């Protein structure tokens, strides 16, 4: 594989790990960017823009809307699935920073219809920390309903929690979209995608969208499922070694299956209508540079731009709110307010790191102690949830460099 891009002196091991992902870990097309102290020190990309143009394994979708064999370039963007959650979580935290949202207020303060079905005392912080008890819908939404901007919030306003809010946590895989999106709309009068575009992506020059504009469609590659590599499992959920986990994914009545199946049938993530929708849980589109630059901007200045998070807000993002058995993922997970925290299920750079993976591959996070931000984007979706082997190889390489 002809890896493109540059690394700063000392960061050559990251280039080696990136090339190794193509040679040994089934990579099709990808990019990785690392910022250190506000300066870009890794900027690499390679492979095919569309996953189906890579080596066949019998699992890809076999279709491509672009020219066959089109290469990944510096400005190629991809669907990053739940890595979008980390971008979306910044919005209510920044609104709190500006005095517009009280994290300890009931959600119904801002969204009166939400008070129904035993949710009167469900707090804003419960939404961000996956403690709301709303990972599932009694009646799943169709793909058309999921993106219409109305059906999701209406369904969640009427939905009874699966557990008493605040007493436990479980990953809100899909419902996070409509919970956060509607909260932001009620507080600001703007959609969450528009707020991100106007207040974050625009000022910082990020190629990042929650709701892809028509003008940018040509830059985005197609994702596809690909076979996982035949090598030992890395820590986390990639190989789902525990029987309890595999059982949960195979049981149609489990919270796990129902949470990931809140949209049924599964939406086509390569559909232009889906990509144009504002689904902050799963449908954000970004370059690796945009994700890394976003996280770098949370913790410090980048190119003279003012950092996004004040120290108190940064503390909120990475202070543990939820830990232990996850009712949906069926393993131990850790969350701050909107962000996954470093731990066995989601290994990041160091104990103080915070960020978010995307199911199947992508990962983005920041580590304030080393002043490092990381963004990895791929088009080949492997069977993992929180700890992709390709992303983990890159994180380990960055860690070795920083340790000297």
Buried (B, 14 or more C-beta within 10 A) or exposed (E): EEBBBEBBEEBEBBBEBBBBBBEBBBBBBBBBBBBBBBEBBBBBBBBBBBBBBBEEBEBBBEEBEBEEEBBBEEEBBBBBBBBBBBBBBBBBBBBBBEEEBBBEEBBBBBBEBBBBBEBEEBBBBBBBBBBBBBBBBEEBBBBEBBBEBEBBBBBBBBBEBBBEBBEBBBBBBBBBBBBBBBBBBBBBEBBBBBBBBEBBBEEBEBBBBBBBEEEBBEBBBBBBBBBBBEEEBBBBBBBBEEEEBEEBBEEEEBBBBBBBBBBBEEBEBBEEEBBBBBBBBBBBBBBBBBBBBBBBBBBBEBEEBEBBBEEEBBEBBBEEBBBEEBBBBBBEBBBBBBBBBBBBBBBBBBEBBBBBBBBBBBBBBBBBEBBBBBBBBBBBBBBBBBBBBBBBBBBBBBBEBBEE
